[in-house]
Amino acid sequence: MRSTGPTLVPLGDARWRVVLNGRIIGHLDELRGDGGVRYRASRYRRATAALVAVGDFSRRRDAIETLRYAR
């Protein structure tokens, strides 16, 4: 089966669920501040039952790709 690439599902004004092949792989938050726009990639950790930040990125595509390949 070929991957179609991640899809963003809006959850609010500045938050998206990131879905790959029908599976939720994380969340993306848009952070606005004095330094401009940043994107925070987060994954759900079952052991702690919480979202854990994977990193902050200046490009949305970089944040999405990190979620795609991070385990």
N, CA, C and O atoms as CSV, one atom per row, in Angstrom:
chain,resi,resn,atom,element,x,y,z
A,1,MET,N,N,0.837,-1.175,0.000
A,1,MET,CA,C,0.000,0.000,0.000
A,1,MET,C,C,0.886,1.243,0.000
A,1,MET,O,O,1.850,1.325,0.761
A,2,ARG,N,N,0.560,2.192,-0.841
A,2,ARG,CA,C,1.350,3.411,-0.957
A,2,ARG,C,C,0.793,4.492,-0.036
A,2,ARG,O,O,-0.419,4.697,0.028
A,3,SER,N,N,1.680,5.179,0.672
A,3,SER,CA,C,1.279,6.268,1.546
A,3,SER,C,C,0.867,7.474,0.712
A,3,SER,O,O,1.515,7.803,-0.281
A,4,THR,N,N,-0.214,8.128,1.122
A,4,THR,CA,C,-0.682,9.307,0.405
A,4,THR,C,C,-0.151,10.593,1.010
A,4,THR,O,O,-0.398,11.669,0.466
A,5,GLY,N,N,0.558,10.516,2.102
A,5,GLY,CA,C,1.052,11.707,2.787
A,5,GLY,C,C,0.101,12.116,3.897
A,5,GLY,O,O,-1.084,11.785,3.865
A,6,PRO,N,N,0.618,12.829,4.868
A,6,PRO,CA,C,-0.195,13.249,6.006
A,6,PRO,C,C,-1.302,14.223,5.596
A,6,PRO,O,O,-1.142,15.022,4.673
A,7,THR,N,N,-2.418,14.134,6.304
A,7,THR,CA,C,-3.556,15.032,6.135
A,7,THR,C,C,-3.753,15.795,7.432
A,7,THR,O,O,-3.607,15.229,8.515
A,8,LEU,N,N,-4.084,17.081,7.329
A,8,LEU,CA,C,-4.357,17.896,8.511
A,8,LEU,C,C,-5.862,18.038,8.694
A,8,LEU,O,O,-6.579,18.419,7.768
A,9,VAL,N,N,-6.334,17.725,9.905
A,9,VAL,CA,C,-7.741,17.864,10.250
A,9,VAL,C,C,-7.844,19.008,11.259
A,9,VAL,O,O,-7.314,18.889,12.363
A,10,PRO,N,N,-8.510,20.111,10.912
A,10,PRO,CA,C,-8.588,21.254,11.829
A,10,PRO,C,C,-9.309,20.901,13.124
A,10,PRO,O,O,-10.352,20.247,13.114
A,11,LEU,N,N,-8.729,21.349,14.245
A,11,LEU,CA,C,-9.340,21.166,15.559
A,11,LEU,C,C,-9.674,22.508,16.197
A,11,LEU,O,O,-10.290,22.556,17.262
A,12,GLY,N,N,-9.277,23.580,15.561
A,12,GLY,CA,C,-9.493,24.934,16.070
A,12,GLY,C,C,-8.772,25.913,15.170
A,12,GLY,O,O,-8.343,25.563,14.071
A,13,ASP,N,N,-8.640,27.144,15.642
A,13,ASP,CA,C,-7.991,28.178,14.837
A,13,ASP,C,C,-6.515,27.903,14.582
A,13,ASP,O,O,-5.991,28.268,13.530
A,14,ALA,N,N,-5.848,27.272,15.521
A,14,ALA,CA,C,-4.400,27.098,15.401
A,14,ALA,C,C,-3.943,25.697,15.803
A,14,ALA,O,O,-2.812,25.517,16.254
A,15,ARG,N,N,-4.830,24.698,15.638
A,15,ARG,CA,C,-4.475,23.318,16.005
A,15,ARG,C,C,-5.044,22.354,14.981
A,15,ARG,O,O,-6.168,22.512,14.505
A,16,TRP,N,N,-4.230,21.339,14.649
A,16,TRP,CA,C,-4.640,20.318,13.692
A,16,TRP,C,C,-4.264,18.943,14.209
A,16,TRP,O,O,-3.275,18.778,14.923
A,17,ARG,N,N,-5.059,17.971,13.840
A,17,ARG,CA,C,-4.717,16.562,14.035
A,17,ARG,C,C,-4.016,16.140,12.751
A,17,ARG,O,O,-4.473,16.467,11.656
A,18,VAL,N,N,-2.906,15.413,12.882
A,18,VAL,CA,C,-2.153,14.954,11.716
A,18,VAL,C,C,-2.454,13.474,11.527
A,18,VAL,O,O,-2.196,12.657,12.411
A,19,VAL,N,N,-3.005,13.137,10.355
A,19,VAL,CA,C,-3.461,11.777,10.065
A,19,VAL,C,C,-2.688,11.239,8.866
A,19,VAL,O,O,-2.535,11.924,7.855
A,20,LEU,N,N,-2.206,10.010,8.990
A,20,LEU,CA,C,-1.490,9.347,7.902
A,20,LEU,C,C,-2.123,7.981,7.678
A,20,LEU,O,O,-2.146,7.145,8.582
A,21,ASN,N,N,-2.634,7.757,6.478
A,21,ASN,CA,C,-3.271,6.480,6.128
A,21,ASN,C,C,-4.353,6.082,7.127
A,21,ASN,O,O,-4.464,4.911,7.492
A,22,GLY,N,N,-5.155,7.063,7.571
A,22,GLY,CA,C,-6.256,6.802,8.485
A,22,GLY,C,C,-5.876,6.698,9.945
A,22,GLY,O,O,-6.740,6.457,10.787
A,23,ARG,N,N,-4.608,6.874,10.268
A,23,ARG,CA,C,-4.114,6.742,11.645
A,23,ARG,C,C,-3.629,8.095,12.151
A,23,ARG,O,O,-2.885,8.782,11.450
A,24,ILE,N,N,-4.036,8.491,13.353
A,24,ILE,CA,C,-3.566,9.740,13.947
A,24,ILE,C,C,-2.108,9.559,14.346
A,24,ILE,O,O,-1.771,8.649,15.103
A,25,ILE,N,N,-1.241,10.438,13.830
A,25,ILE,CA,C,0.184,10.336,14.165
A,25,ILE,C,C,0.645,11.477,15.066
A,25,ILE,O,O,1.783,11.471,15.534
A,26,GLY,N,N,-0.220,12.448,15.313
A,26,GLY,CA,C,0.150,13.534,16.209
A,26,GLY,C,C,-0.736,14.749,16.041
A,26,GLY,O,O,-1.769,14.716,15.372
A,27,HIS,N,N,-0.291,15.828,16.676
A,27,HIS,CA,C,-0.996,17.102,16.607
A,27,HIS,C,C,-0.009,18.196,16.243
A,27,HIS,O,O,1.188,18.093,16.514
A,28,LEU,N,N,-0.529,19.241,15.627
A,28,LEU,CA,C,0.277,20.375,15.204
A,28,LEU,C,C,-0.375,21.643,15.736
A,28,LEU,O,O,-1.562,21.879,15.515
A,29,ASP,N,N,0.413,22.464,16.445
A,29,ASP,CA,C,-0.073,23.737,16.963
A,29,ASP,C,C,0.695,24.873,16.312
A,29,ASP,O,O,1.915,24.805,16.164
A,30,GLU,N,N,-0.024,25.917,15.925
A,30,GLU,CA,C,0.608,27.126,15.394
A,30,GLU,C,C,0.801,28.088,16.554
A,30,GLU,O,O,-0.156,28.442,17.243
A,31,LEU,N,N,2.040,28.509,16.766
A,31,LEU,CA,C,2.377,29.413,17.860
A,31,LEU,C,C,2.811,30.747,17.273
A,31,LEU,O,O,3.745,30.802,16.474
A,32,ARG,N,N,2.142,31.813,17.661
A,32,ARG,CA,C,2.496,33.146,17.163
A,32,ARG,C,C,3.120,33.946,18.294
A,32,ARG,O,O,2.615,33.956,19.417
A,33,GLY,N,N,4.224,34.618,17.986
A,33,GLY,CA,C,4.910,35.431,18.978
A,33,GLY,C,C,5.719,36.515,18.309
A,33,GLY,O,O,5.606,36.737,17.103
A,34,ASP,N,N,6.537,37.192,19.097
A,34,ASP,CA,C,7.373,38.273,18.573
A,34,ASP,C,C,8.330,37.776,17.499
A,34,ASP,O,O,8.691,38.530,16.595
A,35,GLY,N,N,8.739,36.535,17.585
A,35,GLY,CA,C,9.670,35.960,16.613
A,35,GLY,C,C,8.990,35.439,15.356
A,35,GLY,O,O,9.653,34.869,14.489
A,36,GLY,N,N,7.680,35.623,15.243
A,36,GLY,CA,C,6.952,35.124,14.081
A,36,GLY,C,C,6.176,33.865,14.408
A,36,GLY,O,O,5.865,33.599,15.568
A,37,VAL,N,N,5.870,33.102,13.391
A,37,VAL,CA,C,5.071,31.877,13.544
A,37,VAL,C,C,5.993,30.676,13.697
A,37,VAL,O,O,6.962,30.520,12.954
A,38,ARG,N,N,5.678,29.831,14.671
A,38,ARG,CA,C,6.371,28.553,14.877
A,38,ARG,C,C,5.306,27.464,14.896
A,38,ARG,O,O,4.128,27.729,15.136
A,39,TYR,N,N,5.741,26.243,14.639
A,39,TYR,CA,C,4.827,25.102,14.634
A,39,TYR,C,C,5.350,24.052,15.606
A,39,TYR,O,O,6.496,23.614,15.506
A,40,ARG,N,N,4.496,23.652,16.549
A,40,ARG,CA,C,4.875,22.635,17.536
A,40,ARG,C,C,4.237,21.305,17.157
A,40,ARG,O,O,3.019,21.200,17.013
A,41,ALA,N,N,5.075,20.304,17.002
A,41,ALA,CA,C,4.625,18.944,16.716
A,41,ALA,C,C,4.556,18.178,18.030
A,41,ALA,O,O,5.501,18.207,18.818
A,42,SER,N,N,3.442,17.492,18.270
A,42,SER,CA,C,3.260,16.710,19.496
A,42,SER,C,C,2.727,15.328,19.153
A,42,SER,O,O,1.981,15.148,18.190
A,43,ARG,N,N,3.131,14.356,19.968
A,43,ARG,CA,C,2.650,12.974,19.816
A,43,ARG,C,C,2.001,12.549,21.120
A,43,ARG,O,O,2.360,13.032,22.193
A,44,TYR,N,N,1.053,11.649,21.016
A,44,TYR,CA,C,0.398,11.099,22.193
A,44,TYR,C,C,1.246,9.961,22.745
A,44,TYR,O,O,1.632,9.050,22.013
A,45,ARG,N,N,1.530,10.020,24.031
A,45,ARG,CA,C,2.266,8.947,24.709
A,45,ARG,C,C,1.291,8.179,25.596
A,45,ARG,O,O,0.783,8.704,26.587
A,46,ARG,N,N,1.046,6.957,25.229
A,46,ARG,CA,C,0.085,6.129,25.948
A,46,ARG,C,C,0.491,5.926,27.410
A,46,ARG,O,O,-0.371,5.906,28.288
A,47,ALA,N,N,1.777,5.778,27.678
A,47,ALA,CA,C,2.247,5.518,29.042
A,47,ALA,C,C,1.890,6.650,30.001
A,47,ALA,O,O,1.621,6.410,31.178
A,48,THR,N,N,1.889,7.880,29.497
A,48,THR,CA,C,1.581,9.033,30.343
A,48,THR,C,C,0.197,9.604,30.060
A,48,THR,O,O,-0.255,10.513,30.756
A,49,ALA,N,N,-0.470,9.080,29.049
A,49,ALA,CA,C,-1.793,9.556,28.630
A,49,ALA,C,C,-1.788,11.062,28.392
A,49,ALA,O,O,-2.705,11.776,28.798
A,50,ALA,N,N,-0.728,11.529,27.722
A,50,ALA,CA,C,-0.604,12.965,27.466
A,50,ALA,C,C,0.099,13.212,26.135
A,50,ALA,O,O,0.827,12.357,25.630
A,51,LEU,N,N,-0.133,14.396,25.582
A,51,LEU,CA,C,0.617,14.818,24.399
A,51,LEU,C,C,1.985,15.306,24.842
A,51,LEU,O,O,2.105,16.041,25.822
A,52,VAL,N,N,3.008,14.896,24.122
A,52,VAL,CA,C,4.386,15.287,24.421
A,52,VAL,C,C,4.948,15.997,23.201
A,52,VAL,O,O,4.883,15.480,22.086
A,53,ALA,N,N,5.504,17.191,23.420
A,53,ALA,CA,C,6.072,17.959,22.310
A,53,ALA,C,C,7.277,17.232,21.733
A,53,ALA,O,O,8.162,16.791,22.467
A,54,VAL,N,N,7.303,17.113,20.417
A,54,VAL,CA,C,8.436,16.527,19.701
A,54,VAL,C,C,9.428,17.628,19.346
A,54,VAL,O,O,10.639,17.404,19.342
A,55,GLY,N,N,8.907,18.825,19.046
A,55,GLY,CA,C,9.774,19.950,18.726
A,55,GLY,C,C,8.994,21.115,18.159
A,55,GLY,O,O,7.828,20.987,17.784
A,56,ASP,N,N,9.667,22.265,18.103
A,56,ASP,CA,C,9.115,23.476,17.501
A,56,ASP,C,C,9.876,23.754,16.213
A,56,ASP,O,O,11.097,23.604,16.163
A,57,PHE,N,N,9.154,24.160,15.173
A,57,PHE,CA,C,9.746,24.319,13.847
A,57,PHE,C,C,9.290,25.623,13.217
A,57,PHE,O,O,8.185,26.096,13.484
A,58,SER,N,N,10.135,26.200,12.385
A,58,SER,CA,C,9.767,27.432,11.686
A,58,SER,C,C,8.919,27.134,10.453
A,58,SER,O,O,8.203,28.011,9.967
A,59,ARG,N,N,8.993,25.918,9.949
A,59,ARG,CA,C,8.192,25.534,8.776
A,59,ARG,C,C,7.203,24.435,9.157
A,59,ARG,O,O,7.564,23.445,9.793
A,60,ARG,N,N,5.959,24.630,8.758
A,60,ARG,CA,C,4.918,23.638,9.068
A,60,ARG,C,C,5.262,22.274,8.485
A,60,ARG,O,O,5.062,21.251,9.140
A,61,ARG,N,N,5.775,22.252,7.268
A,61,ARG,CA,C,6.128,20.993,6.601
A,61,ARG,C,C,7.151,20.208,7.425
A,61,ARG,O,O,7.050,18.985,7.527
A,62,ASP,N,N,8.134,20.895,8.012
A,62,ASP,CA,C,9.143,20.212,8.836
A,62,ASP,C,C,8.504,19.562,10.063
A,62,ASP,O,O,8.860,18.442,10.431
A,63,ALA,N,N,7.568,20.259,10.690
A,63,ALA,CA,C,6.881,19.703,11.861
A,63,ALA,C,C,6.084,18.455,11.480
A,63,ALA,O,O,6.092,17.459,12.203
A,64,ILE,N,N,5.401,18.520,10.347
A,64,ILE,CA,C,4.602,17.380,9.883
A,64,ILE,C,C,5.494,16.191,9.545
A,64,ILE,O,O,5.187,15.058,9.918
A,65,GLU,N,N,6.579,16.438,8.851
A,65,GLU,CA,C,7.490,15.348,8.483
A,65,GLU,C,C,8.134,14.716,9.712
A,65,GLU,O,O,8.386,13.511,9.726
A,66,THR,N,N,8.405,15.513,10.744
A,66,THR,CA,C,8.949,14.953,11.982
A,66,THR,C,C,7.950,13.987,12.605
A,66,THR,O,O,8.335,12.915,13.071
A,67,LEU,N,N,6.679,14.353,12.617
A,67,LEU,CA,C,5.657,13.438,13.140
A,67,LEU,C,C,5.559,12.181,12.290
A,67,LEU,O,O,5.350,11.083,12.805
A,68,ARG,N,N,5.710,12.352,11.007
A,68,ARG,CA,C,5.603,11.210,10.093
A,68,ARG,C,C,6.676,10.158,10.362
A,68,ARG,O,O,6.402,8.960,10.285
A,69,TYR,N,N,7.883,10.591,10.674
A,69,TYR,CA,C,8.996,9.646,10.808
A,69,TYR,C,C,9.425,9.373,12.247
A,69,TYR,O,O,10.192,8.440,12.483
A,70,ALA,N,N,8.955,10.156,13.212
A,70,ALA,CA,C,9.319,9.934,14.621
A,70,ALA,C,C,8.535,8.749,15.173
A,70,ALA,O,O,7.373,8.550,14.817
A,71,ARG,N,N,9.147,7.986,16.017
A,71,ARG,CA,C,8.473,6.851,16.665
A,71,ARG,C,C,8.597,6.937,18.147
A,71,ARG,O,O,8.092,6.070,18.860
